[in-house]
């Protein structure tokens, strides 16, 4: 293709997520854990622009610190594009520009959102027409959170989080997100959980190999009841994340003192998600946390999964 020829481009968007419930099963022989999680997609988005190219490349932009995001072949969005090319037999390439708003290594699935948005974008750009089911299969091969970023809404995830079943959710939930300055490594948080369980095995007792989502969580989501959901928020990774990042305890306390119904570490952290009653409460919590020096963002959920922008 001539460097002067007009190159087609496609723009897509995918949401970050909050795990409103996350139970982690026992460590298995293959080094992985089964999980049971309730995901909610929220209105903090990653935008991807895909432009026809002869090879594969990615650049990162956005209003947040993106220094920790790789731009080599390990980048999840590039891997997503290559997977679509391989599956479809497409011979060209793509240049991806990712505008990031979801915290990097923040427990909100930003990299997974990049990959999901890329799957939708390159499928449209290249006209590969793989279909939603095939894109979901590719998504599951890329990472546990990628299928949910593709699907969006509210869902229960089992297995490694990639086996999704839709969950009914009524109305709109309001969140205030406390964004930490430094990320946390997901494998490190899981290791800290396993070490804690090993040390306290006599007190904890056996951990279920196959956890389940608390029925109260699903009931609260179906009812659109923020107060009921606040009582049921849970994350097995919260305690190990707080051991690795002790400042999270003060952030949780500050948000709840400012009027949040409840707060929890999102996924493997260190983003802290505060559930609030309404937009007025969200503004109060946002102002209080900002005054204490915490970087914050407001979001609502559930929202759609990865889609093209027209």
N, C-alpha and C positions, 0 to 999 in steps of 0.2 A: 504493500500500500504506500503510495506517495506520501511523504511527510506533509505535503501541501493539500492533500485531499481532505475534504470535510469528514470528520469522524463522528459517528453516531455516539450519543450518550444517553444514559438512563439514570434516573435518580430514585433512590428508595430510602425507606426509613424503617427502623425497628426499635422496640422499646427496651428499656431496662426492666428489671424485675425485683420484687421483694418476696422473700420466702416468709409468708406469714406463719408457717409452721414447718419445722424441719426436725425430723427424728432420724438418727443415724444408727444403723444396725451394727452388729459386731464385725470386727475386722475379719475378712475372709482369707482363704489360703492364697488367692491371687493378688492380695494387697489392696483390694477394693472393699467398699462397704455398700450394702443396699441402703437406700434411703426411702423415707416417705415424706413428701413435702407438698404443701399447698402454695402454688405460685400465684402471684398477681402481677400482671404487666402494668407498668405505671408510665406517666407522661413525661419521662425523661428519656430523650431519644438519641439514637445514633443515626446520622444521615450518610449515605454512601452514594457517590457519583461514579458510575462505571462508564469508561470511554473505550471504544474500540482501540486496540493496539496490537503490535506484532508480538509482544512478549507480555510478561506479567510483572506488574509493579504496584506499589501502594505508597501513598503519602498520607500523613496524619495532620489534621488541623483541629481547631476547636478552642473553646474558652477555658479548658481545664489543662492541667499539667499532663502532657502526653509523652514525657521523656522515657517512660518505662515501656512504651509500646514498640514491639519489634517491627521493622519494615523489611525483614528478609523473608525467606521461605517459611519460617515458623509462624508468621502472622496468620491468624485463624481465618481472616477474610480472604487472603491469598490462597490458603488451602481450600477454602470453599469454592473459589473460582476455578482452581485447577481440577477439583473433584467434578464439577459440572462439565468442564471440557473433556475430562477423561471418560465420564459416563456417557456423554453424547457423541463423542468423536469429533468435537469442534477443534479446528486446527489453529485458530488465531489466539490472541491474548487479550488482556484488558489492563487498563490503568485505573486503579481505584483511588479515590480521594475520600477519606473518612473524616467526617466532622463529628468529633466526640464531645458528648456532654455527660455521659455516664462515667462515674469515677473509675479510674484505672485501678485494677486489683482491689476493688471496693466492695466485693460481694454482691454486686447488682447485675452481673452478667453482661457487662459492656462488650467484651470480646465476642461473646456468643451472639449479641445483637448485631455486631459488625458482620459476623458470618452469615446470619439469617438474612440480613438486608442484602448482602452480596449474592446469596443464592437466588433471591427474587430478581435482583438487578441483572445479573448476567444471563439468566434464563430468558429474560425479556430482550436484552440487548442482542444476544446471539440467535434468538428465535429457536432455541432448542426444545421448547415446549415439553419439558420433562413431566410436568404435572405435579400437583401438590403432594401426592403420596410418595413419589420418587424423591422430591426435594426433602421431605421429612426423613426418608431413609438416609439420604446423604447427611442431613443435619445430625442424626443420631450417631453417625460414624465420626463426626467432627468433635462432639463433646456433649456432655449430659444436658447442658442448659440450652443448646442450640435449637432443638425441636420446639421448646416452649417459646423462645424468641420469635420463631416462625409462626407459631399458632396464636400467641397472645391471649388476652382475656384472663380467665381464671382457670386453673387446672390443678389436678392432683398428679404428681409425678412419683413413680415407683421405680423399682430396679435401681439404676444409677441416677434416676431423676428424669430419664429420657422416655420412659413408658408413660404416656400421657393419657389421662381421661378428663374430659371437660367437666368443670364444676359449675353449677349454677351460681350466679352472683347477681344480686339485685342492687340497683342504685349505684352510688358513687362513694368511694372511700377517699378521705383526705389524709395526706402524709406530709410530714416535714422531715427532710433528710439532712442529717448532720454528716458532712463530708470531711473525712480525716485527711491530714496532710500526707501521710505515708500509707502505702498499701500493705496488705497482708498476703502472704503466700498461702493459697488454699491447701496444698500438701502439708505445709508446716502446721496449719490449724488442725487438720485431721490427725497428724502425728501427735500433737499435744493432747488431743482428745483420747487417742489410744493409750498414750502414756499415763494419763490420769486414770483411765479405767483399769489399767494394769496395776497401778499403785494401790488403788482403793477397791480392788476386786472383792475383798471380804465384806466390805460395807455395802457396795453397790449391788452385788449379786450378779447373776448371768445377764448379759445384754442380749435382747432378742436379735436373731439373725435377720428377720424380716419385720421391720417396724410398720406401723399404720398411722394414718392421719387421724387425729382426735375428731370424733363426730361433732363435738361442739364447734369446732372451726368451720366445718361444712355447713352446719346449721346457721351460724352467724353470717356467713357469706350469702347463703340462700335468702336470709331475712334482710340483708343489707343493714345489719345492726352493728354499728361501730363499737358500742359499749360491750356487747357480748363478744365480739371478736377480740377486743382489747384484753378480756379476761382469759382468752385462749391462746394468745400469741406465745410461741415457744420455738426455741432454737437450741439443739444440742451442741452446736458449735459456738454458742455465745460465751460460755465459761472459758474454753481454751483460747478464744480470740481475745478475751479480756486479760487472760494471763500473759499473752504475747504483747498486748497493747493496753497497759493498765489505765491509760487516760480515758478509755472508753467508759469506765465506771462513773467518772465525773460528768461526762457528757450525758449518759443515761439519766443520772440524777437531775441534772440541770433541765433537761427537756420535760421530765415528769413534774418537776417543781413549777415549771412555766405553764402547766395546764394540759399537757398531753395526756390522753387516756392511758397510754402505755407506750413503751419503747422496746425495741429489740435490735440486736445486731443482725444485719441482713446477710444471709448466707454465711460465708466464711469471714465476713467483715472486711475492713473496719467501719464501713458506713453504718450509721445507726438510723433506723427508721422509726419515727414517732407517728403513731396513729392518733388523729385528733377528730373532734366531733364535727367540725364544719370549717368553712373558709375563715371565719373570724378567729376561731381558736388557732388555726394554722398561722395566721398573721401574728398573733400574740407569741406563739412558740418561736416563730422565725425571728422576731425582733429580740426576744430574750436571749436566744442562742447567739445571734449575731453580736449582741452587746457583750457577751462573754468571750468573743473572739473565735467562735466556731463558724466555719463556712457552711452555709445552708442552702437548700433548694426546696421548693414546694412541688408536690406532684399529686395527681389523682389517679385512681385506678378503679376498675380495670379498663385497659385500652386495647386497641387492635394490635395484632402481631405484624410481622414484616409485610410491607406493601409498597407498591410503586407510588411515587409522587408525580402528579400531573401538573 
